[in-house]
């Protein structure tokens, strides 16, 4: 669980309901470290590939990786607020909220930039899959499409489904082509 207000990532044992802190000190911060020595600032979205957790660390404008077995936290992409496609910490986000994975890539609802971003997990390369960057609602392809504060995102492996918050719409993106439609 991304425990946003407490700046922590929590683990809940489903069978017992026991809650523990996997990572995060509780105080706002951005330190890459292990367990409760790591820092987060308003983490929201979280997804897993089974081995790692990937967290949209919203107010740090970063995508973080947590090794589940050890609690080691590193920054996969992002470093400060902005709108830059690049690799690793050279990339920039603006309040990323939702995150999902197909096992090879991460897809991020980059809320403040009104874009859907793609991160290749193995390399940290960040590109814009859809969204012009300006608030809008156009159904179109790639960066010709418009979003307004997208928050939630999930995938079925072929398509992305996005909660386009301030447009009050659910949007569908074909991953292979970047075609955006209003579902």
Secondary structure, DSSP 4 states (H G I P E B T S, - for coil): -EEGGGTEEEEE-TTT--EEEEE--SSB-----BGGGS-BSSEEEEEE-SSEEEEEEGGGTEEEEEETTT-BEEEEE--SBS-B--BGGG-BBSSEEEEEE-SSEEEEEEGGGTEEEEEETTT-BEEEEE--SSB-----BGGGS-BSSEEEEEE-SSEEEEEEGGGTEEEEEETTT-BEEE-
